[in-house]
Amino acid sequence: MADSKFITWLEESEVPLLSDGAMGTMLNARGVGFDKCLDALNLSQPALVAEVHRAYIDAGSQVIQTNTFGANAYKLAAHGLQDKVAEINRAGVELARRVVSASFKEVLVAGDVGPLGVRLAPFGRVQPEQARQVFAEQIIALAEAGVDLLIIETISDLFEIGEAIAAARQVAAQKGVPLPVVASMTFTRDDRTLLGDSPVRVAKILVESGADVIGVNCSGGPAQLWRILRQMRQSAPEARYSVMPNAGWPERVGGRIMYPANPDYFGEYARAFCEAGASLIGGCCGTTPQHIAAMRSALDRLPEGCGPSVAELSMPIEGEERLTSSESPSQLAQKLAEGKFVVSVEMDPPRGLSAHKLIAGASLLAEAGADVINVADSPMARMRMSPWAVCDLIQQQVGVDTTLHFPTRGRNLLRVQGDLLAAHALGIRNVFVVMGDPTAIGDYPEAMDNYDLVPSGLIKLIKHGFNAGLDHAGADIGGPTSFFVGCALNLCPQNPDQEIKNLRRKLEAGADFILTQPVFQPQAAEVLLKRYQDQYGPLKTPVLAGILPLYGVRHALFLNNEVPGVSISDEIQARMKAAGEKAPQEGVRIALELIEEMKSWASGIYLMPAFSRYDLAAEIVEGCR
């Protein structure tokens, strides 16, 4: 395989190579709306694209990127152009090559590969192998047309960029051509990716993936990317880095998107990026040939190599002001009152600071049709983020109703009542009261495990106290709360009489709805419900039947043998065993069959995704509609 000119240039240059700036910004300035397929302009208006390439070359770019950022099958499908992937990408390369040739300058052509525009499992429906195939289709066209390198950019998911890099390596091996890869991620204002990964972790993973150059683009302005670059270098000091910032954070002015950072500011940061160790620099959204010209001028004024870092150029970026909490009434209560079949899905809070992946999963479930997200509180007595915060984040950022799990274990009366006030202040209206898991089985077995209230007592406090505007001592709390309270039920208990007795106490205390443990034998569940009816009359409180999708035969065996209250038939276990590698899909089918059987008496389902496979849960949500 021949040597790559791009790698040779990197090795020989004392200062960073200079790429180009925004393509979309420049096309939009020429009258093309952002709702149009910009990649298709390679075929329909090539002269317009050529003008942008020419302007960047004249400004001093040594690397120009093809107009193919969204030229993959998923994004092109939105415009009905999914069959033109190869044609659009080839045209993009040929167009860039013609402009370079006409410039009589030595400029490299980089094949631009953007994100797929879909989420990968487990936060979306697209499987990794599918993503790799779609990336490969685009990269094959770019490679065959003769790009000098690939720039895989503006990716927010490490799994996605990993598949893109793997596809590039696969194509390079098949074609027998050098195909260097620049792999660049984008970050939010908190210096994390959308899925919560830090710059240090991103650098480590990208280096391990085999990218020739790693880096950051888009995100915020130069100050933030300079800061992220320094963090990435702490993790991988020997790697080569690419930095291509936006022209600051965008603002809408008079109906137009405007970027505040001017060319001179970019010129100052060209030197800062060099001093911080960048090998390739350029611009992203909002940057123009004027920004690139300022960077070119700054680089040309540098002596050989770069001096010490200038920390004073890093300006702190203020975080967004927190949104106010919602005070809307419970959507769950309204839907159950209207007799709608409700779908509730359980999610566990994150173990650390970042909630990005959880928010992505909640978004997927909401898009699939989930009515409410149940947020567990320290399941299995493991330390996790407070579910109050998670409920608030989901309601604010995803816009879907939530149910707060509220265990009585480990809380005294003061803590219980303070937490209830906090939940109500955050706009949380649905509360699921449970005993909670004993601390002896969790991360801190020595932690306090006492409680002042059993579940029926807490339900009574909420329904007859807080919802009437009074605390446990009868003192005024400033107005009534409007909590909608759920209780737990095991439909397949070892002691049915005791379970029915406990249920009766909870209902008399005022429980509004019932969530059950996972049900795998609907007939046995109906027997218990019939037994309750024979003693106390028809059960009028809505029941959401527990559904736990099986993931494999070992999962089924574990639940059947080690989890109290769960009994899985031999038939279902045999089906999971026979499914082999397709067991997760068989688990989805079984779940949908169970739901169909229980629709005659259940008011909805309480779905508990196994191993956080929200993509499989979304299939079930859609399937039971």
Protein Blocks (a to p, Z undefined) as FASTA:
>chain_A
ZZdfklmmmmmpmbdcdddddfklmmmmnopafkbcfklmmmmmmmlmmmmmmmmmmnop
abdcddfklmcfklmmmnopmmmmmmmmmmmmmmmmmmmmmnopacddddddddehiacd
fkbmbdfklmmmmmmmmmmmmmmnopabdcdehiabfklmmmmmmmmmmmmmmnopacdd
dddddddfkopafkopafklmmmmmmmnopabdcdeejiafklmmmmmmmmmmmmmmbcc
dddddebjaddeehiacdfbdfklmmmmmmmmmmnopabdcddehiafklmmmmmmmmmm
pcehjddddfklpccddddddddddfbdcfklmmmmnopacddddddddfblblklmmmm
mmmmmmnopabdcddehihhiacddfklmmmmmmmmnopacdddddfehpafklmmmmmm
mmmmnopabdcddebjafklmmblmbcfbdfbdfklmmmmmmmmmmnopafkopaehiac
dddcdddddfbbfblmlmmmmmmmmmmnopabdcddddfblklmmmmmmmmmmmnopafb
dcdddddddfbfklmmmmmmmmghiacdfklmmmmmmnmmmmmmmmmmmmmmmmmmmmmm
pgbdcdddehhiaklmmmmmmmmZZ
